[in-house]
Amino acid sequence: MSSQPIPSIPVDWNDLITVIVGTGSTERKFTAHASVLKRIDFFKGCLSADMKEAKERLVRLPEDNPDMFEDLLHWAYFDGYQCDLEAFAVECRALSSGRSKEDTAKEVYWEEVKKRVRVYAFARKMCAEMASNAAIDTLWKHYDHWTPGAAQLGIALDELDGGDALLRLFKKKTSAQIYGTSGGLKEWMGHDKGWNSDLNDRYDFMKFILEAMAEYPDSDNECWSFSNPCEWHTHVNTPKCASISDKDAGPEAASVG
């Protein structure tokens, strides 16, 4: 029998909080330790002494997704998300016996990428900087090799503020792909229409494309290779990465709200 993972921080095992996430058929009830929940700034605030939630030992999140909360809670306990995307990617690339097996693994992998985009957005909403930075670290490594797909872009456009770091990353990658296409924007938009058919009629998608091309023009586009993960981090309540100075990190590494 495999051993259970050990929480990454000291835990007061008797200090329990109930968190109810979702509504109706999607509602799920979680029991977690207050000391762990307080790693997430939202909970640190609502579990302070004078708040109703602290007195009732109950927090309700009716508008949120229970699966995203579960993944964020896993990070809060163990400093890592439930799926190791990097290891999963290596595993998928190593598969060579049986195309159906390979395709199934890759399909599951892409679902996990979409989930990581969603949990990143949820961590940002919960003001959990360390958690969102951990999520974007794995996404940053993924998008060093891939361009964001329509499903991932749709999630980001729906759930993130316009100036968010992940949207900036998506803009850089999308701009590089457009300028790297011989026929430019027209050819890119016409290529594999099924890829972006769900987004073509969205005003925010067209705005995203125009902003991507304007903010990251061809002459300045160096985004096929990423060398500085802290460039995509949020550091408002957390210190910047120790090895990165403001000068080395560049303008995009500035604190993002």
N, C-alpha and C positions, 0 to 999 in steps of 0.2 A: 504494500500500500504506500503510495507516494506521500511524502510529507507536505503539509500545508505551507504556503508561503508565509513568511514572517513580516508583520507590519514594519514599515521603514522608520516609524517614529514611536516614541513611548506612548502607550495607550492607557488611559484610565478605564479599565474594563467595566466599571460600574456606572459610568456616566453615559447613558444611552439616550439617543434621540430617534424618534420615529419620523421618517420622511415619506410623505405620500405624493407620488408623482403621476401626472396624467389624470384623466377623468373617465367615468363610464367603464366600458369594456377594456380600455387601455390602462386603467389605474393599477398601480402596483405600490405595495407598502414595503419600505426598507427600514431596517434598524441598524443604526451606525453609531459609532462612538464620537462624542462631541469633539474630543481632541483631534480626531481625524478630520471631521467635517470642517473644523476651523482652519484647516490648510487652504480652504476655499474662502475667499474674502466675503462672498455673499453670506455664507453661514457664520463667519466670524462676526459679522454685523448683526444678524438677526438672532444670534445666540448670546448676545451681550446681556448683562444682568437685568436691564430694565425692559427688555422686549417681551412681547406676548409669547413668542415662540420659545424663549428661554424658560418662561414660567410653566408653559404647558408641555414642554419637551416634545413639541410637534411642529413640523414645518410642512406646509403644503405647496406643491408646485404643479397646479392643475394644467398649466399651459405647456408643460415640458414633456419630453419624450423619456419614458422610463429606461429604455435601452441606453440612451446617451448618459443619463444619470448614473446608471450602473457602471458604465465604462469610466466615467469621471471619478466615481467613488473608488473603483479599483485603483486608479492612479493615486488617489489620496492615501490609500492604505499602503500601496506597494511601490510607489514611484515609477509606475509603468502601466501601460494600457493592456487590455486583455489579449489583444493580438499583437505579436511582434512582427510588424510589417516588413522589416528588413529581412528577418529570417524567412518569412513566408515568400518573399520575392525570390530569394536564393533557391528555396525549395521548388518553386514553380519553374524557374529556369533550368533546374536540374532534371525535371521530368522529361523523359524521352520515350518511355515504353507505353504505347497506347495513346492515340490522339485524344480519345474521349476523356481519358483520365487527365491529360494535360489541360484540355479545354475547361473541364470542370474546375480544376484547381485555379486556373487563371480567372475564371468567372467569380469564384469565391474571393480571390484576391482583390479584384476590382470592387466588389461589394464592400470589402474591408477598407479600401481606400476612400470610398464614398462615406463610410461610417466615420472614418478618421476626420474627414472634412466637417461632418456634422458635429462630432464631439469637440473639435476645435472651436466651432462657432458657439457651442454650448458653454465651453470653458470661458470664452470671451464674455459671454452674457453673465456668467457667474463671477466675473472679475477674478478668475483663477489664473494669474499670469504664469506661474510655473507650469501649470497643466497645459495651458495653451501653447507655451513655448516648447514643451515636450512633444505636443502633437505636431506642431509645425516643423520640428526638427526631422521627424520621419517623413512628413510630406515633402519637405525641402529635398531630401535625398531621393525620394520617389520622382519628383518633377525635374530632377537633374537629368533624368533619362526619358521622361515622358512629357507630353503636352497635356494640360488639363482637358478632360472630355466634357461633353455637353452636360452630363448629369452632375459632375462636380462643379462646373460653372454655375449651373442653375441653383444648386444648394448655396453656393457662396453669394450669389446675387440676392437670393431670398433672405439669407440669415445674417449677412455681415454688413457693417457700415462701409460706405464707399471708399474710405481711406484705409481700410484694414490691411494689415501686412500680407495676409494670404491673397487678397484680391490684387495687391501690387505684384506679388509673385506670379499670379495668373496672367496679369497684364504683360509682364515681361516675357513670359513663355509664349503667349499668344502672339505678341508683336514679332518675336523672333521667327515664329512659324510663318506669319503673313509675309514678312519681308524676305524670308528665305524661299518663298514660292515664286517661281519665275514670272508668273502672271499677276503677282501681287494680290491685292484684296479680292478682286473679281474672281480670280482662279481659286483662291482659298475658300471663298464663300460657296463656290459651285462644286468644290471637291467633296465627294461623298456626302451628298445632301442629307442622307439619313443621320449623319453625325450631329448636325446642328438644327435639324428640322424643328425640334421642340423649342428652339430659342429664337429662330429667325424673325418671328412676329413680335418679339418682346422689345419694347423701347429700351429697357435697361441693358439688354444684350448689345444692341447697336451702339448705345452710348459707351458701353464697356470697350467695344472694339475701337471706336474713334479715340477714346482716351488712351487706350493701350498704344496705338500708333503715334499719337501726339507726345505722350510722355516718354516713350522708349523708341525714338526714331532709329532708322536703320544705322545711321552713322554712329549712334551711341550705344547700340545694342550689343552687349557682351554677356548675354544671359544663358548661352548654351552650357556654360560651365559655372557652377556656383562654388565660391571659395570661403564665404563668410556666413555661417548660419545665424550669427547674432544680428545680421542685417534684417532678418525677418522676425526677430523677437519683439515682444512688448515689454518695456521696462519703465513702469510708472512707480510701482511699489516694490519692485525687486531690483537689485543691482545688475548692471550690465555684466556680460560674461567677462571673467577676470582677464582673459588673454586678449580682449579686444578693447582698444582705446577708441575714443571718438574720432581721432584722426584716421586710424586704420579702418574703422568701420564705415566711414563715409556718411553722407547726409541721410541715407535711408535707415541708418541704425539709431536715429534719434528716438527718444521715447515717444510711443504712440499711445494715445488715449483710447 
